[in-house]
Protein backbone atom coordinates (compact mmCIF):
# COMPACT_ATOMS: atom_id res chain seq x y z
CA UNK A 1 0.00 0.00 0.00
CA UNK A 2 1.16 3.53 -0.78
CA UNK A 3 1.85 5.75 2.21
CA UNK A 4 3.53 9.00 3.12
CA UNK A 5 3.70 11.82 0.57
CA UNK A 6 3.12 10.96 -3.09
CA UNK A 7 3.21 12.87 -6.34
CA UNK A 8 0.41 11.95 -8.74
CA UNK A 9 -1.29 13.36 -11.86
CA UNK A 10 -3.91 15.98 -11.03
CA UNK A 11 -7.53 14.84 -11.10
CA UNK A 12 -9.98 15.36 -13.96
CA UNK A 13 -13.73 15.58 -13.32
CA UNK A 14 -15.93 14.82 -16.30
CA UNK A 15 -19.15 15.92 -14.59
CA UNK A 16 -19.54 19.12 -12.58
CA UNK A 17 -22.10 21.90 -12.30
CA UNK A 18 -20.52 25.34 -11.96
CA UNK A 19 -23.88 27.14 -12.28
CA UNK A 20 -22.65 30.20 -14.22
CA UNK A 21 -24.09 31.95 -16.09
CA UNK A 22 -27.54 32.15 -14.55
CA UNK A 23 -27.34 30.61 -11.09
CA UNK A 24 -24.41 32.25 -9.35
CA UNK A 25 -26.20 32.15 -6.01
CA UNK A 26 -25.61 28.36 -6.01
CA UNK A 27 -22.00 28.38 -7.25
CA UNK A 28 -19.76 30.53 -9.40
CA UNK A 29 -16.91 29.59 -11.69
CA UNK A 30 -14.69 31.51 -9.25
CA UNK A 31 -15.82 29.52 -6.19
CA UNK A 32 -16.23 26.14 -7.89
CA UNK A 33 -12.84 26.13 -9.57
CA UNK A 34 -11.09 27.18 -6.37
CA UNK A 35 -12.78 24.30 -4.56
CA UNK A 36 -11.53 22.04 -7.35
CA UNK A 37 -8.01 23.43 -7.21
CA UNK A 38 -7.85 22.89 -3.45
CA UNK A 39 -8.98 19.28 -3.98
CA UNK A 40 -6.34 18.51 -6.62
CA UNK A 41 -8.26 18.92 -9.88
CA UNK A 42 -6.70 20.49 -12.96
CA UNK A 43 -9.59 20.04 -15.42
CA UNK A 44 -13.36 20.22 -15.03
CA UNK A 45 -16.04 19.41 -17.59
CA UNK A 46 -19.08 21.53 -16.83
CA UNK A 47 -22.71 20.75 -17.57
CA UNK A 48 -25.04 22.95 -19.63
CA UNK A 49 -27.95 23.44 -17.20
CA UNK A 50 -27.33 27.20 -17.26
CA UNK A 51 -29.12 30.39 -18.24
CA UNK A 52 -28.64 30.91 -21.09
CA UNK A 53 -28.18 27.27 -22.04
CA UNK A 54 -25.01 26.89 -24.16
CA UNK A 55 -27.01 25.77 -27.20
CA UNK A 56 -25.55 28.31 -29.64
CA UNK A 57 -22.26 30.14 -30.10
CA UNK A 58 -23.56 33.45 -28.65
CA UNK A 59 -24.93 31.67 -25.56
CA UNK A 60 -21.73 29.68 -25.16
CA UNK A 61 -19.67 32.87 -25.34
CA UNK A 62 -21.28 34.16 -22.13
CA UNK A 63 -19.95 31.11 -20.30
CA UNK A 64 -16.53 31.21 -21.98
CA UNK A 65 -16.06 34.86 -21.03
CA UNK A 66 -16.64 34.07 -17.33
CA UNK A 67 -14.30 31.09 -17.53
CA UNK A 68 -11.56 33.22 -19.07
CA UNK A 69 -11.98 35.81 -16.32
CA UNK A 70 -12.51 33.71 -13.19
CA UNK A 71 -11.41 30.08 -13.56
CA UNK A 72 -8.58 28.79 -11.35
CA UNK A 73 -8.35 25.48 -13.30
CA UNK A 74 -9.10 24.50 -16.88
CA UNK A 75 -12.86 24.39 -17.53
CA UNK A 76 -14.24 22.57 -20.56
CA UNK A 77 -17.93 23.29 -21.26
CA UNK A 78 -20.41 20.84 -22.72
CA UNK A 79 -23.01 22.22 -25.12
CA UNK A 80 -26.56 20.91 -24.84
CA UNK A 81 -27.91 18.27 -27.20
CA UNK A 82 -31.27 20.00 -27.67
CA UNK A 83 -32.09 23.68 -27.95
CA UNK A 84 -32.92 24.91 -24.47
CA UNK A 85 -31.73 21.60 -23.00
CA UNK A 86 -35.30 20.35 -23.09
CA UNK A 87 -34.58 16.69 -23.84
CA UNK A 88 -36.68 17.07 -26.99
CA UNK A 89 -37.65 19.46 -29.74
CA UNK A 90 -34.84 20.83 -31.91
CA UNK A 91 -31.23 19.67 -31.96
CA UNK A 92 -28.39 22.16 -31.61
CA UNK A 93 -25.97 22.88 -34.45
CA UNK A 94 -23.39 20.18 -33.71
CA UNK A 95 -21.04 21.22 -36.50
CA UNK A 96 -20.85 24.84 -35.35
CA UNK A 97 -20.47 24.08 -31.64
CA UNK A 98 -18.18 21.03 -31.71
CA UNK A 99 -14.89 22.95 -32.21
CA UNK A 100 -15.68 25.10 -29.15
CA UNK A 101 -16.94 22.53 -26.62
CA UNK A 102 -15.87 19.26 -25.02
CA UNK A 103 -18.98 17.38 -26.11
CA UNK A 104 -22.76 17.42 -25.92
CA UNK A 105 -25.06 16.67 -22.98
CA UNK A 106 -28.61 17.34 -21.87
CA UNK A 107 -27.56 16.45 -18.32
CA UNK A 108 -30.55 16.34 -16.00
CA UNK A 109 -32.80 15.28 -18.87
CA UNK A 110 -32.76 12.15 -20.97
CA UNK A 111 -33.47 12.63 -24.67
CA UNK A 112 -36.84 10.92 -24.82
CA UNK A 113 -37.43 10.47 -28.55
CA UNK A 114 -35.44 7.62 -30.11
CA UNK A 115 -35.39 9.19 -33.57
CA UNK A 116 -34.09 12.47 -32.18
CA UNK A 117 -31.34 10.70 -30.25
CA UNK A 118 -30.35 8.71 -33.34
CA UNK A 119 -30.04 11.92 -35.36
CA UNK A 120 -28.06 13.55 -32.52
CA UNK A 121 -25.60 10.64 -32.62
CA UNK A 122 -25.28 10.86 -36.42
CA UNK A 123 -24.50 14.58 -36.21
CA UNK A 124 -22.19 14.16 -33.23
CA UNK A 125 -20.17 11.46 -35.00
CA UNK A 126 -19.90 13.64 -38.12
CA UNK A 127 -18.50 16.40 -35.89
CA UNK A 128 -16.04 13.92 -34.28
CA UNK A 129 -17.38 14.72 -30.80
CA UNK A 130 -18.92 12.79 -27.92
CA UNK A 131 -22.37 12.57 -26.34
CA UNK A 132 -22.32 12.54 -22.54
CA UNK A 133 -25.76 11.30 -21.61
CA UNK A 134 -28.00 11.52 -18.58
CA UNK A 135 -30.12 8.42 -19.22
CA UNK A 136 -33.63 8.55 -17.80
CA UNK A 137 -37.07 7.59 -19.11
CA UNK A 138 -39.49 10.27 -17.97
CA UNK A 139 -42.55 8.04 -18.21
CA UNK A 140 -41.06 5.67 -15.62
CA UNK A 141 -40.40 8.31 -12.94
CA UNK A 142 -43.95 8.53 -11.53
CA UNK A 143 -43.08 11.54 -9.38
CA UNK A 144 -40.36 9.66 -7.51
CA UNK A 145 -37.49 11.35 -5.72
CA UNK A 146 -35.55 8.52 -4.00
CA UNK A 147 -34.86 4.92 -5.04
CA UNK A 148 -37.87 2.64 -5.21
CA UNK A 149 -36.50 0.32 -2.54
CA UNK A 150 -36.31 -0.47 1.15
CA UNK A 151 -36.29 3.05 2.54
CA UNK A 152 -39.03 4.32 0.23
CA UNK A 153 -41.36 1.51 1.25
CA UNK A 154 -40.66 1.76 4.95
CA UNK A 155 -40.99 5.56 5.07
CA UNK A 156 -43.79 6.03 2.52
CA UNK A 157 -41.81 7.95 -0.11
CA UNK A 158 -42.37 7.85 -3.86
CA UNK A 159 -39.63 5.84 -5.52
CA UNK A 160 -37.66 6.11 -8.77
CA UNK A 161 -37.35 2.72 -10.45
CA UNK A 162 -34.01 1.35 -11.61
CA UNK A 163 -35.62 0.71 -14.99
CA UNK A 164 -35.95 4.46 -15.57
CA UNK A 165 -32.13 4.52 -15.89
CA UNK A 166 -31.16 1.24 -17.51
CA UNK A 167 -33.96 1.18 -20.07
CA UNK A 168 -32.64 4.33 -21.76
CA UNK A 169 -29.04 3.10 -21.53
CA UNK A 170 -30.19 -0.06 -23.31
CA UNK A 171 -31.79 2.02 -26.08
CA UNK A 172 -28.80 4.31 -26.49
CA UNK A 173 -26.31 1.46 -26.68
CA UNK A 174 -28.40 0.05 -29.53
CA UNK A 175 -28.21 3.45 -31.25
CA UNK A 176 -24.44 3.56 -30.74
CA UNK A 177 -24.25 0.19 -32.50
CA UNK A 178 -26.15 1.71 -35.43
CA UNK A 179 -24.27 5.03 -35.62
CA UNK A 180 -20.77 4.47 -34.21
CA UNK A 181 -21.02 7.64 -32.11
CA UNK A 182 -18.71 7.99 -29.11
CA UNK A 183 -21.01 7.74 -26.11
CA UNK A 184 -20.37 8.31 -22.40
CA UNK A 185 -23.02 7.45 -19.81
CA UNK A 186 -23.28 9.80 -16.83
CA UNK A 187 -23.48 8.71 -13.17
CA UNK A 188 -24.65 5.10 -13.50
CA UNK A 189 -26.29 3.76 -10.36
CA UNK A 190 -27.87 0.36 -11.09
CA UNK A 191 -26.59 -3.18 -11.52
CA UNK A 192 -28.47 -3.50 -14.82
CA UNK A 193 -26.63 -0.44 -16.14
CA UNK A 194 -23.28 -2.00 -15.24
CA UNK A 195 -24.14 -5.21 -17.10
CA UNK A 196 -25.42 -3.40 -20.19
CA UNK A 197 -22.21 -1.38 -20.44
CA UNK A 198 -20.10 -4.48 -19.79
CA UNK A 199 -21.82 -6.19 -22.74
CA UNK A 200 -21.35 -3.11 -24.95
CA UNK A 201 -17.63 -3.09 -24.21
CA UNK A 202 -17.38 -6.78 -25.04
CA UNK A 203 -18.83 -5.93 -28.46
CA UNK A 204 -16.15 -3.26 -28.92
CA UNK A 205 -18.62 -0.37 -29.01
CA UNK A 206 -17.32 3.16 -28.27
CA UNK A 207 -19.20 3.29 -24.94
CA UNK A 208 -17.74 4.54 -21.64
CA UNK A 209 -19.32 5.41 -18.32
CA UNK A 210 -18.84 7.02 -14.93
CA UNK A 211 -20.19 6.61 -11.46
CA UNK A 212 -19.79 8.86 -8.42
CA UNK A 213 -18.37 8.30 -4.92
CA UNK A 214 -21.77 8.30 -3.22
CA UNK A 215 -22.99 5.35 -5.30
CA UNK A 216 -19.92 3.32 -4.27
CA UNK A 217 -20.02 4.15 -0.56
CA UNK A 218 -23.75 4.49 0.24
CA UNK A 219 -27.06 2.80 -0.54
CA UNK A 220 -30.73 3.48 0.13
CA UNK A 221 -30.52 1.75 3.50
CA UNK A 222 -28.34 4.66 4.65
CA UNK A 223 -30.90 7.36 3.80
CA UNK A 224 -31.97 10.02 6.28
CA UNK A 225 -34.82 12.54 6.22
CA UNK A 226 -32.51 15.30 5.03
CA UNK A 227 -32.03 16.99 1.67
CA UNK A 228 -28.29 16.26 1.65
CA UNK A 229 -29.23 12.64 0.88
CA UNK A 230 -31.18 13.56 -2.26
CA UNK A 231 -29.53 13.30 -5.66
CA UNK A 232 -30.41 12.10 -9.16
CA UNK A 233 -29.92 9.23 -9.81
CA UNK A 234 -30.81 8.36 -6.23
CA UNK A 235 -28.83 6.11 -3.90
CA UNK A 236 -29.81 2.61 -4.98
CA UNK A 237 -29.88 -0.77 -3.23
CA UNK A 238 -26.98 -2.55 -1.56
CA UNK A 239 -26.94 -5.01 -4.50
CA UNK A 240 -26.59 -2.08 -6.92
CA UNK A 241 -23.71 -0.66 -4.89
CA UNK A 242 -21.96 -4.04 -4.91
CA UNK A 243 -22.41 -4.33 -8.69
CA UNK A 244 -20.94 -0.87 -9.20
CA UNK A 245 -17.92 -1.78 -7.09
CA UNK A 246 -17.43 -4.92 -9.18
CA UNK A 247 -17.71 -2.75 -12.30
CA UNK A 248 -14.98 -0.51 -10.92
CA UNK A 249 -12.81 -3.53 -10.17
CA UNK A 250 -13.17 -5.19 -13.59
CA UNK A 251 -12.89 -2.02 -15.68
CA UNK A 252 -16.51 -1.77 -16.81
CA UNK A 253 -16.78 1.58 -15.02
CA UNK A 254 -14.18 3.88 -16.60
CA UNK A 255 -14.33 7.01 -14.50
CA UNK A 256 -15.30 8.25 -11.06
CA UNK A 257 -16.75 11.74 -11.46
CA UNK A 258 -18.32 13.81 -8.70
CA UNK A 259 -21.52 15.18 -10.27
CA UNK A 260 -20.72 18.20 -8.07
CA UNK A 261 -24.15 19.89 -7.89
CA UNK A 262 -24.22 22.83 -5.46
CA UNK A 263 -27.42 24.50 -4.29
CA UNK A 264 -28.24 27.28 -1.87
CA UNK A 265 -28.91 26.13 1.70
CA UNK A 266 -32.61 26.97 1.49
CA UNK A 267 -32.96 24.67 -1.53
CA UNK A 268 -31.51 21.71 0.39
CA UNK A 269 -33.23 22.08 3.78
CA UNK A 270 -36.69 20.88 2.73
CA UNK A 271 -36.32 17.15 3.37
CA UNK A 272 -36.14 14.29 0.90
CA UNK A 273 -39.34 15.08 -0.95
CA UNK A 274 -39.01 18.80 -1.56
CA UNK A 275 -35.29 19.57 -1.58
CA UNK A 276 -33.47 20.12 -4.87
CA UNK A 277 -31.62 17.17 -6.37
CA UNK A 278 -27.84 17.24 -5.98
CA UNK A 279 -24.90 17.22 -3.57
CA UNK A 280 -21.39 18.66 -3.70
CA UNK A 281 -18.41 16.39 -4.23
CA UNK A 282 -15.22 18.05 -5.41
CA UNK A 283 -13.69 18.53 -1.96
CA UNK A 284 -14.52 15.05 -0.67
CA UNK A 285 -14.05 12.65 -3.60
CA UNK A 286 -10.41 11.67 -3.31
CA UNK A 287 -10.17 11.28 0.48
CA UNK A 288 -13.41 9.28 0.62
CA UNK A 289 -12.37 6.91 -2.15
CA UNK A 290 -8.84 6.54 -0.88
CA UNK A 291 -10.02 5.88 2.69
CA UNK A 292 -12.95 3.56 2.04
CA UNK A 293 -11.89 1.78 -1.15
CA UNK A 294 -8.08 1.81 -1.33
CA UNK A 295 -7.19 1.55 2.34
CA UNK A 296 -9.76 -1.21 2.79
CA UNK A 297 -8.31 -3.21 -0.09
CA UNK A 298 -11.33 -2.93 -2.41
CA UNK A 299 -9.29 -1.40 -5.26
CA UNK A 300 -5.64 -0.49 -5.71
CA UNK A 301 -4.27 3.02 -5.43
CA UNK A 302 -3.20 2.83 -9.08
CA UNK A 303 -6.75 1.93 -10.11
CA UNK A 304 -8.10 4.96 -8.26
CA UNK A 305 -5.65 7.29 -10.02
CA UNK A 306 -6.53 5.68 -13.34
CA UNK A 307 -10.22 6.46 -12.79
CA UNK A 308 -9.79 9.98 -11.39
CA UNK A 309 -6.88 11.19 -13.53
CA UNK A 310 -5.81 9.07 -16.50
CA UNK A 311 -8.92 7.50 -17.99
CA UNK A 312 -10.95 10.73 -18.15
CA UNK A 313 -8.01 12.34 -19.94
CA UNK A 314 -8.08 9.53 -22.50
CA UNK A 315 -11.84 9.68 -23.04
CA UNK A 316 -11.84 13.46 -23.45
CA UNK A 317 -8.62 13.53 -25.53
CA UNK A 318 -6.68 15.81 -23.21
CA UNK A 319 -3.34 14.15 -23.89
CA UNK A 320 -0.74 13.27 -21.29
CA UNK A 321 -1.02 14.81 -17.80
CA UNK A 322 0.31 18.36 -17.60
CA UNK A 323 -0.19 18.93 -13.89
CA UNK A 324 0.85 16.96 -10.83
CA UNK A 325 -0.23 17.27 -7.23
CA UNK A 326 1.28 16.26 -3.91
CA UNK A 327 -0.90 14.24 -1.55
CA UNK A 328 -0.19 13.44 2.08
CA UNK A 329 -1.78 10.01 2.29
CA UNK A 330 -1.41 9.57 6.04
CA UNK A 331 -3.04 12.92 6.90
CA UNK A 332 -6.14 12.10 8.94
CA UNK A 333 -9.03 14.54 9.37
CA UNK A 334 -12.80 14.88 9.55
CA UNK A 335 -14.87 16.21 6.66
CA UNK A 336 -16.34 19.56 7.66
CA UNK A 337 -18.60 21.15 5.04
CA UNK A 338 -18.35 24.56 6.72
CA UNK A 339 -14.75 24.67 5.48
CA UNK A 340 -15.60 24.00 1.82
CA UNK A 341 -14.58 26.64 -0.71
CA UNK A 342 -17.62 25.66 -2.76
CA UNK A 343 -20.72 27.74 -2.07
CA UNK A 344 -22.61 24.45 -1.78
CA UNK A 345 -22.38 22.65 1.57
CA UNK A 346 -24.83 19.75 1.12
CA UNK A 347 -23.07 16.41 1.54
CA UNK A 348 -24.06 13.17 3.28
CA UNK A 349 -20.38 12.74 4.25
CA UNK A 350 -20.17 15.57 6.78
CA UNK A 351 -18.37 14.24 9.86
CA UNK A 352 -16.77 11.25 8.13
CA UNK A 353 -13.18 10.54 9.10
CA UNK A 354 -10.83 10.31 6.11
CA UNK A 355 -7.19 10.06 5.10
CA UNK A 356 -5.43 11.76 2.22
CA UNK A 357 -4.99 15.50 1.88
CA UNK A 358 -3.85 17.46 -1.14
CA UNK A 359 -1.04 19.81 -0.15
CA UNK A 360 -1.68 23.40 -1.13
GIBELPE-V133762 format. One record per pair of residues at least 12 apart in sequence whose ideal C-beta (glycine too) atoms are under 8 Angstrom apart, sorted by the first residue. I is the first residue (numbers start at 1). GAP is how many residues later the second one is. If there is no record, write none. Layout:
I_GAP / I_GAP
This chain:
1_293 / 1_294 / 1_300 / 2_299 / 2_327 / 3_326 / 3_327 / 4_324 / 4_325 / 4_326 / 5_321 / 5_322 / 5_323 / 5_324 / 5_354 / 6_320 / 6_321 / 6_323 / 7_317 / 7_318 / 7_319 / 7_320 / 8_297 / 8_301 / 8_316 / 8_317 / 8_319 / 9_296 / 9_300 / 9_301 / 9_304 / 9_312 / 9_314 / 9_315 / 9_316 / 10_30 / 10_31 / 10_32 / 10_33 / 10_299 / 10_311 / 10_313 / 10_314 / 10_315 / 11_28 / 11_29 / 11_30 / 11_31 / 11_274 / 11_275 / 11_297 / 11_298 / 11_314 / 12_29 / 12_30 / 12_31 / 12_32 / 12_33 / 12_296 / 12_297 / 12_300 / 12_301 / 12_304 / 12_306 / 13_23 / 13_28 / 13_30 / 13_31 / 13_32 / 13_244 / 13_245 / 13_247 / 13_269 / 13_272 / 13_299 / 14_31 / 14_118 / 14_170 / 14_196 / 14_241 / 14_243 / 14_298 / 14_301 / 14_302 / 15_30 / 15_32 / 15_92 / 15_117 / 15_171 / 15_172 / 15_195 / 15_197 / 15_242 / 15_243 / 15_244 / 15_245 / 16_16 / 16_20 / 16_28 / 16_29 / 16_30 / 16_31 / 16_241 / 16_242 / 16_243 / 16_244 / 16_266 / 17_29 / 17_30 / 17_32 / 17_242 / 17_243 / 17_244 / 17_245 / 17_261 / 18_14 / 18_15 / 18_26 / 18_28 / 18_57 / 19_13 / 19_31 / 19_243 / 20_30 / 20_43 / 20_46 / 21_29 / 21_30 / 21_31 / 21_41 / 21_42 / 21_45 / 22_28 / 22_29 / 22_30 / 23_27 / 23_28 / 25_239 / 25_318 / 26_236 / 26_237 / 26_238 / 26_241 / 26_317 / 26_318 / 27_235 / 27_315 / 27_316 / 27_317 / 28_42 / 28_315 / 29_37 / 29_38 / 29_41 / 29_42 / 29_46 / 30_40 / 30_41 / 30_42 / 31_310 / 31_311 / 31_312 / 32_12 / 32_228 / 32_230 / 32_250 / 32_310 / 32_311 / 33_37 / 33_38 / 33_39 / 33_40 / 33_42 / 34_38 / 34_307 / 35_245 / 35_247 / 35_248 / 35_305 / 35_306 / 35_307 / 36_36 / 36_37 / 36_246 / 37_35 / 37_36 / 38_245 / 38_303 / 38_320 / 38_322 / 39_243 / 39_244 / 39_245 / 39_246 / 39_247 / 39_319 / 40_246 / 40_285 / 40_287 / 40_318 / 41_32 / 41_241 / 42_31 / 42_32 / 42_279 / 42_280 / 42_281 / 42_283 / 43_30 / 43_31 / 43_32 / 43_33 / 43_269 / 43_270 / 43_273 / 43_275 / 44_29 / 44_30 / 44_31 / 44_32 / 45_30 / 45_31 / 45_32 / 45_33 / 45_57 / 45_58 / 45_87 / 45_271 / 46_17 / 46_29 / 46_30 / 46_31 / 46_32 / 47_31 / 47_58 / 47_60 / 47_61 / 48_29 / 48_30 / 48_31 / 48_32 / 48_37 / 48_57 / 48_58 / 48_59 / 49_36 / 49_58 / 49_59 / 50_13 / 53_27 / 53_30 / 53_31 / 53_32 / 54_23 / 54_24 / 54_25 / 54_26 / 54_43 / 54_47 / 55_24 / 55_25 / 55_27 / 55_28 / 55_29 / 55_30 / 55_37 / 56_27 / 56_36 / 56_37 / 56_40 / 56_41 / 57_39 / 57_40 / 57_43 / 60_17 / 60_19 / 60_37 / 60_40 / 60_41 / 63_14 / 64_13 / 64_36 / 76_25 / 76_26 / 76_240 / 77_24 / 77_25 / 78_23 / 78_24 / 78_25 / 78_26 / 78_27 / 78_29 / 78_54 / 79_13 / 79_18 / 79_21 / 79_22 / 79_24 / 79_25 / 79_26 / 80_12 / 80_24 / 80_25 / 80_26 / 81_23 / 81_24 / 81_25 / 81_30 / 81_39 / 81_50 / 82_24 / 82_29 / 82_34 / 82_38 / 85_21 / 85_23 / 85_24 / 86_20 / 86_23 / 87_19 / 87_22 / 87_23 / 87_24 / 87_25 / 87_51 / 88_23 / 88_24 / 88_25 / 88_28 / 91_25 / 91_28 / 91_29 / 91_32 / 92_12 / 94_26 / 94_29 / 94_30 / 94_32 / 94_33 / 94_35 / 95_28 / 95_31 / 95_32 / 98_26 / 98_29 / 98_30 / 98_31 / 101_28 / 102_28 / 102_214 / 103_21 / 103_26 / 103_27 / 103_28 / 103_29 / 103_81 / 103_213 / 104_16 / 104_20 / 104_25 / 104_26 / 104_27 / 104_28 / 105_26 / 105_27 / 105_28 / 105_29 / 105_81 / 106_27 / 106_28 / 107_25 / 107_27 / 107_79 / 108_26 / 108_124 / 109_25 / 109_27 / 110_23 / 110_24 / 110_25 / 110_26 / 110_27 / 110_28 / 110_58 / 111_22 / 112_25 / 112_26 / 114_57 / 114_61 / 117_54 / 117_55 / 117_58 / 118_57 / 118_60 / 118_61 / 121_54 / 121_55 / 121_57 / 121_58 / 121_60 / 121_62 / 122_57 / 122_59 / 124_57 / 124_58 / 125_54 / 125_55 / 125_56 / 125_57 / 129_53 / 130_51 / 130_52 / 130_53 / 130_54 / 130_185 / 130_186 / 131_50 / 131_51 / 131_52 / 131_53 / 132_52 / 132_54 / 133_35 / 133_39 / 133_50 / 133_51 / 133_52 / 133_53 / 134_52 / 134_53 / 135_30 / 135_31 / 135_33 / 135_34 / 135_37 / 135_50 / 135_51 / 135_58 / 136_28 / 136_29 / 136_32 / 136_96 / 136_97 / 137_26 / 137_27 / 137_30 / 137_31 / 140_21 / 140_23 / 140_24 / 140_27 / 141_19 / 141_23 / 142_16 / 142_18 / 142_19 / 143_15 / 144_13 / 144_14 / 144_15 / 144_16 / 144_17 / 144_20 / 144_90 / 145_12 / 145_13 / 145_15 / 145_85 / 145_89 / 145_127 / 145_128 / 145_132 / 146_12 / 146_13 / 146_14 / 146_74 / 146_77 / 146_83 / 146_84 / 146_88 / 146_89 / 146_126 / 147_12 / 147_13 / 147_15 / 147_73 / 147_87 / 147_88 / 147_89 / 147_90 / 148_12 / 148_13 / 148_14 / 149_71 / 149_87 / 149_88 / 150_70 / 150_71 / 150_87 / 151_69 / 151_70 / 151_72 / 152_68 / 155_68 / 155_70 / 157_115 / 157_116 / 158_115 / 160_72 / 160_73 / 160_74 / 162_27 / 162_28 / 162_29 / 162_30 / 162_74 / 162_78 / 163_29 / 165_23 / 165_24 / 165_25 / 165_27 / 165_28 / 165_68 / 166_24 / 166_26 / 166_27 / 166_30 / 169_16 / 169_19 / 169_24 / 169_27 / 169_28 / 170_26 / 172_13 / 173_23 / 173_24 / 173_26 / 173_27 / 173_32 / 173_34 / 176_24 / 176_29 / 176_30 / 176_31 / 177_26 / 177_28 / 180_26 / 181_25 / 182_24 / 183_22 / 183_23 / 183_24 / 183_25 / 184_23 / 184_24 / 184_25 / 184_26 / 184_131 / 185_12 / 185_22 / 185_23 / 185_24 / 185_25 / 186_23 / 186_24 / 186_71 / 186_73 / 187_23 / 187_24 / 187_25 / 187_28 / 187_46 / 187_70 / 187_72 / 188_21 / 188_22 / 188_23 / 188_27 / 188_45 / 188_56 / 188_59 / 188_65 / 189_22 / 189_26 / 189_44 / 189_45 / 189_46 / 189_47 / 189_51 / 189_55 / 190_43 / 190_46 / 190_50 / 190_53 / 191_48 / 191_49 / 191_51 / 191_52 / 191_53 / 193_16 / 194_49 / 194_50 / 194_52 / 194_53 / 194_58 / 194_59 / 195_48 / 197_12 / 197_50 / 197_55 / 197_56 / 198_49 / 198_52 / 198_54 / 201_51 / 208_46 / 208_47 / 208_107 / 209_43 / 209_44 / 209_45 / 209_46 / 210_43 / 210_44 / 210_45 / 210_46 / 210_47 / 211_33 / 211_36 / 211_37 / 211_42 / 211_44 / 211_45 / 211_46 / 212_44 / 212_45 / 212_46 / 212_47 / 212_69 / 213_43 / 213_45 / 213_68 / 213_71 / 213_72 / 213_75 / 213_76 / 214_17 / 214_21 / 214_65 / 214_67 / 214_134 / 214_135 / 215_18 / 215_20 / 215_21 / 215_25 / 215_26 / 215_29 / 216_25 / 216_28 / 216_29 / 216_32 / 216_40 / 216_73 / 216_77 / 217_24 / 217_71 / 217_72 / 217_75 / 217_76 / 217_132 / 218_17 / 218_23 / 218_130 / 219_16 / 219_17 / 219_18 / 219_19 / 219_21 / 219_22 / 220_14 / 220_15 / 220_16 / 220_17 / 221_16 / 221_17 / 222_13 / 222_126 / 223_12 / 223_49 / 224_124 / 225_46 / 225_47 / 226_45 / 226_46 / 226_122 / 227_40 / 227_41 / 227_42 / 227_43 / 227_44 / 227_45 / 227_47 / 227_48 / 227_49 / 227_119 / 228_40 / 228_51 / 228_118 / 228_119 / 228_120 / 228_122 / 229_43 / 229_119 / 230_38 / 230_42 / 230_45 / 230_46 / 230_47 / 230_48 / 230_49 / 231_28 / 231_30 / 231_46 / 231_47 / 231_48 / 232_45 / 232_46 / 245_48 / 245_53 / 248_45 / 248_51 / 248_55 / 248_59 / 249_49 / 249_50 / 249_54 / 253_54 / 254_53 / 254_57 / 254_58 / 254_61 / 255_52 / 255_53 / 255_56 / 255_57 / 255_60 / 256_29 / 256_33 / 256_48 / 256_51 / 256_52 / 257_55 / 258_22 / 258_23 / 258_24 / 258_27 / 259_19 / 259_20 / 259_22 / 260_20 / 260_21 / 260_22 / 260_82 / 260_84 / 261_16 / 261_17 / 261_18 / 261_19 / 261_20 / 261_83 / 262_16 / 262_18 / 262_80 / 262_81 / 262_82 / 262_84 / 263_13 / 263_15 / 263_81 / 263_83 / 264_79 / 265_80 / 265_81 / 268_78 / 278_68 / 279_65 / 279_67 / 279_68 / 279_69 / 280_57 / 280_60 / 280_62 / 280_64 / 280_65 / 280_66 / 280_67 / 281_66 / 282_60 / 283_57 / 283_58 / 283_59 / 284_51 / 284_63 / 284_65 / 284_70 / 285_23 / 286_18 / 286_22 / 286_41 / 286_70 / 286_72 / 287_46 / 287_48 / 287_67 / 287_68 / 287_69 / 287_70 / 288_47 / 288_61 / 288_64 / 288_66 / 289_15 / 289_19 / 290_14 / 290_39 / 290_64 / 290_65 / 290_66 / 291_62 / 291_63 / 291_64 / 291_65 / 295_60 / 309_12 / 325_33 / 325_34 / 326_32 / 326_33 / 327_29 / 327_30 / 327_31 / 327_32 / 328_28 / 328_29 / 328_31 / 329_26 / 329_27 / 330_25 / 331_24 / 331_25 / 331_26 / 332_21 / 332_22 / 332_23 / 333_20 / 333_21 / 333_24 / 334_17 / 334_18 / 334_19 / 334_20 / 335_12 / 335_14 / 335_15 / 335_16 / 335_17 / 335_18 / 335_19 / 336_14 / 336_15 / 337_13
